[in-house]
Amino acid sequence: MNKLTAPERVLKTVNHEEPDRVPAWESAFTNNTIMEHYGMKPGKGDYGISLLKTVPNKNELLQKFLKQKNLLKAGYKFSYEFYRKIGLDIGTSISSLFPREILEDASGFIDEYGRIMKFEYYEKDGTTILGYYGGHFKSFEDYESWEQLDPAWEARLNGFLAGREVQEEMNNEIFSVPSTGALMECTWEGFGLEAFSRILGRHKQAKKVFDDRGKFTLELVKILAENDAQMIILWDDYGFKNGLFMSPINYRKYVFPWIKQICDAAHKQDCKILLHSDGDLKEIFEDIIESGVDVLNPIESTTANPDYDIFKLNEKYGDKITFCGNLSPIMLAIGEITEIETYAKRLIRELAPGGGYIFSSGHSINPAVTVDRFEAMQNIKRKYGTYPIDVSD
């Protein structure tokens, strides 16, 4: 088979057809050591917010910066070039989760969903990590006083267009995919779990908040798909290591009706939906499929549920959804090289034939992942990830 472009490779895989090789993606890459190993010099990673610390009108100035397509494009050029070097196929652009208010000491910001986010720095190599520090909203009244998100805000489409321009300049060797927050993760994080739990106890308030998020995400997905986005990523964690954040009943009441509308709207424009959702999702796995999600990431291998297993799930649902991920970040940080190689081979051998699998870690590449272990992972893909798949024991 002739070499495909990255969009062709990914989309054939999602359609359960065999491309030229197994595509790869990482939902996040926060590891300066690996970047420097590939000849890249990472910046401070704080979006330039520290430069605005003493500026009187820093929030207004920030909003102007976020709308500048050329500034966004410069960031994508750097990250996409790195992805190309390590052999990833998908680069992520952003269409939501933008900062709205810079914290007084410029240590972070409150984003447009009301999440307090602060910059942390990994001591070993200075990698910037954006950490969640609680919700800005203490009550439903706080939430109601917050300016609602506008799906037509200029920065959202500009983020997608900037990424696509970089993709084209790179001869489509990277597939630039826009992303947005969705319903669950951004909702509870804007309040914090305690305040969010109180909201859940009041049906009208809960419905209002989820409907606000659903309407926004649906309209933004329509805008992106109508501008020829071929795939869109939804950031929407539904669970943690030991189960779901709320009962399956509440997901079916508040979340999945909107996810289905979102997927239906995307599919009308021949656009795919990739859902990034952490945790043990076994109880709602069929709901995710029935909603129309095309790709699920990361199918964490480190949950407490032995039945939330990518190989078992593939046997039952492999023809209905594309899997992306699963190679444990813990293994990539402290595992034996042979252990990583064996597991990576198994992922490719059992999941990749016939398409329907995108190679990735089981969450992201964090600062604790070592160069030799990361290279062991990538070398298996390079060696065995070409179609037709032939991974001997």
C-alpha positions as CSV (number, residue, x, y, z in Angstrom):
1,M,0.0,0.0,0.0
2,N,1.2,3.5,-0.8
3,K,1.9,5.8,2.1
4,L,-1.2,7.6,3.3
5,T,-1.5,11.1,4.8
6,A,-2.2,11.3,8.5
7,P,-5.9,12.1,8.1
8,E,-6.4,9.3,5.6
9,R,-4.6,6.9,8.0
10,V,-6.7,7.8,11.0
11,L,-10.0,7.9,9.2
12,K,-9.5,4.6,7.6
13,T,-8.7,3.1,11.0
14,V,-11.8,4.7,12.5
15,N,-13.9,3.2,9.7
16,H,-12.4,-0.2,10.6
17,E,-10.4,-0.5,7.4
18,E,-6.7,-1.3,7.3
19,P,-4.4,1.7,6.5
20,D,-0.7,1.6,5.7
21,R,0.3,1.5,9.4
22,V,-1.3,1.8,12.9
23,P,-1.9,5.5,13.7
24,A,-0.8,7.0,17.0
25,W,-1.9,9.8,19.3
26,E,-1.3,11.1,22.8
27,S,-4.0,13.1,24.6
28,A,-1.2,15.1,26.4
29,F,2.5,15.3,26.2
30,T,4.2,16.9,29.3
31,N,7.7,15.7,29.3
32,N,10.6,18.1,28.7
33,T,13.2,15.4,28.9
34,I,11.7,13.5,25.9
35,M,11.2,16.6,23.9
36,E,14.8,17.6,24.4
37,H,15.9,14.1,23.4
38,Y,14.3,14.8,20.1
39,G,16.0,18.2,19.7
40,M,13.1,20.4,20.8
41,K,13.5,23.2,23.3
42,P,10.2,23.6,25.2
43,G,9.2,27.0,26.5
44,K,7.9,27.8,30.0
45,G,4.5,26.5,29.1
46,D,2.4,29.0,31.0
47,Y,0.7,30.5,27.8
48,G,2.7,33.8,28.5
49,I,0.5,34.5,31.5
50,S,3.5,35.2,33.7
51,L,4.4,38.1,31.4
52,L,1.1,39.8,32.2
53,K,1.4,39.6,35.9
54,T,1.9,43.4,36.4
55,V,-0.3,44.5,33.5
56,P,-3.4,46.4,34.8
57,N,-5.8,45.2,32.1
58,K,-4.2,41.7,31.9
59,N,-7.6,39.8,31.5
60,E,-8.7,42.0,28.6
61,L,-5.3,41.7,27.0
62,L,-5.4,37.9,27.4
63,Q,-8.7,37.7,25.6
64,K,-7.3,39.6,22.6
65,F,-4.2,37.3,22.5
66,L,-6.5,34.2,22.4
67,K,-8.2,35.5,19.3
68,Q,-4.9,35.9,17.4
69,K,-4.7,33.1,14.9
70,N,-1.0,33.6,14.2
71,L,-0.1,33.2,17.9
72,L,-2.1,30.0,18.1
73,K,-0.5,28.8,14.8
74,A,3.0,29.3,16.2
75,G,2.2,27.1,19.1
76,Y,0.8,24.4,16.9
77,K,3.8,24.5,14.6
78,F,6.1,23.7,17.5
79,S,4.0,20.9,19.0
80,Y,3.1,19.3,15.6
81,E,6.7,19.2,14.5
82,F,7.5,17.4,17.7
83,Y,4.7,14.9,17.1
84,R,5.9,14.3,13.6
85,K,9.4,13.5,14.9
86,I,8.2,10.9,17.4
87,G,5.7,9.4,14.9
88,L,2.3,10.5,16.1
89,D,-0.5,11.1,13.6
90,I,-2.9,13.3,15.5
91,G,-2.2,16.8,16.8
92,T,-4.8,18.5,19.0
93,S,-6.0,22.1,18.5
94,I,-8.2,23.8,21.1
95,S,-11.6,25.3,20.7
96,S,-12.6,25.7,24.4
97,L,-11.1,25.5,27.9
98,F,-9.6,28.9,27.3
99,P,-8.3,31.0,30.3
100,R,-10.8,33.8,31.3
101,E,-9.3,35.4,34.4
102,I,-5.6,35.4,35.4
103,L,-5.1,34.7,39.1
104,E,-3.7,37.7,41.1
105,D,-0.2,36.2,41.4
106,A,-0.2,34.9,37.8
107,S,0.3,31.4,39.1
108,G,-2.6,30.2,36.9
109,F,-6.1,31.2,35.8
110,I,-9.8,30.5,36.1
111,D,-10.9,29.1,32.8
112,E,-14.2,29.7,31.0
113,Y,-15.8,26.7,32.7
114,G,-15.0,28.1,36.1
115,R,-12.1,25.7,36.9
116,I,-9.2,27.1,38.9
117,M,-6.0,25.9,37.1
118,K,-2.4,26.5,38.3
119,F,1.0,25.9,36.8
120,E,3.2,23.3,38.5
121,Y,6.7,22.5,37.6
122,Y,8.2,19.0,37.7
123,E,11.4,19.4,39.7
124,K,13.6,17.0,37.6
125,D,13.4,18.7,34.2
126,G,11.1,21.8,34.7
127,T,8.2,20.4,32.8
128,T,5.1,22.6,33.1
129,I,2.0,20.7,34.4
130,L,-1.4,22.4,34.5
131,G,-3.1,21.3,37.7
132,Y,-6.7,21.5,38.8
133,Y,-7.1,23.5,42.1
134,G,-10.9,23.5,42.6
135,G,-14.0,25.2,41.4
136,H,-14.7,28.9,41.2
137,F,-18.5,28.4,41.7
138,K,-19.5,27.8,45.3
139,S,-23.3,27.7,44.5
140,F,-25.8,27.6,41.7
141,E,-26.1,31.4,42.0
142,D,-22.4,31.8,41.5
143,Y,-22.7,29.8,38.3
144,E,-25.7,31.8,37.1
145,S,-23.7,35.0,37.5
146,W,-20.8,33.7,35.3
147,E,-20.9,34.8,31.6
148,Q,-22.0,31.8,29.6
149,L,-19.7,30.4,26.9
150,D,-20.3,31.6,23.4
151,P,-19.8,28.9,20.8
152,A,-19.4,31.5,18.1
153,W,-16.5,33.3,19.9
154,E,-13.8,34.1,17.3
155,A,-11.0,32.2,19.2
156,R,-12.8,28.9,18.9
157,L,-12.9,28.7,15.1
158,N,-9.5,30.4,14.9
159,G,-8.0,27.6,16.9
160,F,-9.2,25.0,14.5
161,L,-8.3,27.0,11.4
162,A,-4.8,27.7,12.8
163,G,-4.2,24.0,13.4
164,R,-5.5,23.0,9.9
165,E,-3.2,25.6,8.3
166,V,-0.2,24.0,10.0
167,Q,-1.4,20.6,9.0
168,E,-1.5,21.7,5.3
169,E,1.9,23.3,5.6
170,M,3.3,20.0,6.9
171,N,1.8,18.1,3.9
172,N,-0.8,16.4,6.0
173,E,1.8,14.4,7.9
174,I,-0.1,15.5,11.0
175,F,-3.9,15.3,11.3
176,S,-4.9,18.5,13.3
177,V,-8.1,17.7,15.3
178,P,-10.0,20.3,17.2
179,S,-11.0,19.6,20.8
180,T,-13.5,20.9,23.3
181,G,-14.7,20.3,26.8
182,A,-18.1,18.6,26.9
183,L,-20.6,17.9,29.7
184,M,-19.4,16.1,32.8
185,E,-15.7,16.9,33.5
186,C,-15.9,20.6,33.0
187,T,-19.2,20.8,34.9
188,W,-18.2,19.2,38.2
189,E,-14.8,20.8,38.1
190,G,-16.3,24.3,37.8
191,F,-18.0,23.6,41.1
192,G,-15.8,21.1,42.9
193,L,-17.2,17.8,44.0
194,E,-18.9,19.0,47.2
195,A,-20.8,21.9,45.6
196,F,-21.5,19.8,42.5
197,S,-23.0,17.1,44.7
198,R,-25.4,19.6,46.1
199,I,-26.4,20.7,42.6
200,L,-27.1,17.1,41.7
201,G,-29.6,16.9,44.5
202,R,-31.7,19.7,42.9
203,H,-33.0,18.4,39.6
204,K,-33.8,21.8,38.0
205,Q,-30.4,23.2,38.8
206,A,-28.6,20.1,37.6
207,K,-30.6,20.0,34.4
208,K,-29.9,23.7,33.7
209,V,-26.2,23.3,34.1
210,F,-25.9,20.2,32.0
211,D,-28.2,21.7,29.3
212,D,-26.1,24.8,29.2
213,R,-23.0,22.6,28.6
214,G,-24.8,20.4,26.1
215,K,-26.1,23.3,24.0
216,F,-22.7,24.9,23.9
217,T,-20.9,21.8,22.9
218,L,-23.5,20.9,20.3
219,E,-23.4,24.3,18.7
220,L,-19.6,24.3,18.7
221,V,-19.4,20.9,17.2
222,K,-21.8,22.0,14.4
223,I,-19.6,25.1,13.7
224,L,-16.5,23.0,13.5
225,A,-18.0,20.2,11.4
226,E,-19.6,22.7,9.0
227,N,-16.1,24.2,8.5
228,D,-14.9,20.7,7.4
229,A,-13.5,19.3,10.7
230,Q,-13.2,15.6,10.0
231,M,-12.9,14.6,13.6
232,I,-13.5,16.4,16.9
233,I,-12.2,15.4,20.4
234,L,-14.5,15.7,23.4
235,W,-12.7,16.0,26.8
236,D,-15.2,14.5,29.2
237,D,-13.9,12.3,32.0
238,Y,-16.8,10.1,33.4
239,G,-15.0,8.1,36.0
240,F,-12.0,7.5,38.2
241,K,-10.1,4.4,39.1
242,N,-12.8,2.8,41.2
243,G,-15.9,3.7,39.2
244,L,-18.1,6.6,37.9
245,F,-18.3,10.1,39.2
246,M,-22.1,9.8,39.5
247,S,-24.7,7.0,39.0
248,P,-25.4,5.6,35.5
249,I,-29.0,6.9,35.9
250,N,-27.7,10.4,36.0
251,Y,-25.5,9.9,33.0
252,R,-28.5,8.6,31.1
253,K,-30.6,11.5,32.3
254,Y,-28.2,14.4,31.8
255,V,-25.3,13.5,29.7
256,F,-25.9,10.9,27.0
257,P,-29.0,12.5,25.4
258,W,-26.6,15.4,24.6
259,I,-23.7,13.2,23.5
260,K,-26.1,11.5,21.1
261,Q,-27.2,14.8,19.6
262,I,-23.6,15.9,19.3
263,C,-22.5,12.7,17.6
264,D,-25.5,12.8,15.2
265,A,-24.7,16.4,14.3
266,A,-21.1,15.5,13.6
267,H,-22.0,12.5,11.5
268,K,-24.3,14.5,9.3
269,Q,-21.2,16.4,8.2
270,D,-19.2,13.2,7.9
271,C,-17.2,14.1,11.0
272,K,-16.1,11.6,13.7
273,I,-16.2,12.0,17.5
274,L,-13.3,10.9,19.7
275,L,-14.2,10.8,23.4
276,H,-11.4,11.1,25.9
277,S,-12.9,9.8,29.2
278,D,-10.8,8.5,32.0
279,G,-11.6,5.9,34.6
280,D,-13.7,2.7,34.9
281,L,-16.5,3.2,32.4
282,K,-17.8,-0.4,32.3
283,E,-21.3,0.4,33.6
284,I,-21.9,2.9,30.9
285,F,-19.8,1.4,28.1
286,E,-22.8,0.4,26.0
287,D,-24.3,3.9,26.5
288,I,-21.2,5.4,25.0
289,I,-21.5,3.2,22.0
290,E,-25.2,3.8,21.5
291,S,-24.7,7.5,21.7
292,G,-22.6,7.2,18.5
293,V,-19.1,7.8,19.8
294,D,-16.6,6.7,17.1
295,V,-13.4,6.5,19.1
296,L,-12.8,6.0,22.9
297,N,-9.6,6.9,24.7
298,P,-7.7,5.9,26.9
299,I,-9.4,2.7,28.2
300,E,-7.2,2.9,31.3
301,S,-5.4,-0.4,32.2
302,T,-4.9,0.8,35.8
303,T,-8.5,0.9,37.1
304,A,-9.6,-1.4,40.0
305,N,-12.1,-3.3,37.8
306,P,-10.5,-6.4,36.1
307,D,-13.4,-6.5,33.6
308,Y,-12.6,-3.0,32.3
309,D,-10.0,-4.6,30.1
310,I,-9.4,-3.5,26.5
311,F,-8.9,-7.1,25.3
312,K,-12.2,-8.2,26.8
313,L,-14.0,-5.1,25.6
314,N,-12.6,-5.6,22.1
315,E,-14.0,-9.2,21.9
316,K,-17.4,-7.8,22.7
317,Y,-17.5,-4.4,21.1
318,G,-14.5,-4.3,18.7
319,D,-16.7,-4.0,15.6
320,K,-18.7,-1.1,17.1
321,I,-16.1,1.4,18.3
322,T,-12.4,2.2,17.7
323,F,-10.1,1.9,20.7
324,C,-7.3,4.3,21.4
325,G,-4.7,3.9,24.1
326,N,-4.2,1.5,27.1
327,L,-0.4,1.2,27.6
328,S,-0.1,2.1,31.3
329,P,1.8,5.3,32.1
330,I,2.9,3.6,35.3
331,M,4.6,0.9,33.2
332,L,6.2,3.6,31.1
333,A,7.6,5.3,34.2
334,I,8.9,2.3,36.3
335,G,8.2,-0.9,34.3
336,E,10.7,-3.3,32.7
337,I,11.6,-2.6,29.1
338,T,10.6,-6.2,28.2
339,E,7.3,-5.7,29.9
340,I,6.5,-2.6,27.9
341,E,7.6,-4.3,24.6
342,T,5.4,-7.4,25.4
343,Y,2.3,-5.4,26.2
344,A,2.8,-3.0,23.2
345,K,3.1,-6.1,20.9
346,R,-0.1,-7.5,22.3
347,L,-2.0,-4.3,21.7
348,I,-1.0,-4.3,18.1
349,R,-1.4,-8.0,17.6
350,E,-4.9,-8.3,19.1
351,L,-6.4,-4.9,18.3
352,A,-4.9,-3.6,15.1
353,P,-5.9,-6.2,12.5
354,G,-8.8,-5.0,10.4
355,G,-8.4,-1.4,11.7
356,G,-10.2,0.0,14.7
357,Y,-7.1,0.7,16.9
358,I,-5.1,3.8,17.5
359,F,-1.8,3.3,19.4
360,S,-1.4,5.4,22.6
361,S,-0.6,5.3,26.2
362,G,-3.3,4.6,28.7
363,H,-3.6,8.3,29.6
364,S,-0.7,10.6,28.5
365,I,3.0,11.0,28.5
366,N,3.7,12.6,31.9
367,P,7.1,13.9,33.3
368,A,7.8,10.5,35.0
369,V,8.0,8.6,31.7
370,T,11.6,7.8,30.9
371,V,13.2,8.2,27.5
372,D,14.2,4.5,27.2
373,R,10.8,3.3,28.1
374,F,9.1,5.7,25.8
375,E,11.4,4.6,23.0
376,A,10.7,1.0,23.8
377,M,7.0,1.7,23.3
378,Q,7.5,3.6,20.0
379,N,10.0,1.1,18.6
380,I,7.4,-1.7,18.9
381,K,4.9,0.5,16.9
382,R,7.6,1.3,14.3
383,K,8.6,-2.4,13.9
384,Y,5.3,-4.2,14.1
385,G,2.7,-1.5,13.3
386,T,2.8,-1.8,9.5
387,Y,-0.1,-3.6,7.7
388,P,-0.6,-6.4,7.3
389,I,0.0,-6.9,11.0
390,D,2.5,-9.6,11.8
391,V,3.5,-9.8,15.4
392,S,5.1,-13.1,16.3
393,D,5.3,-14.2,19.9
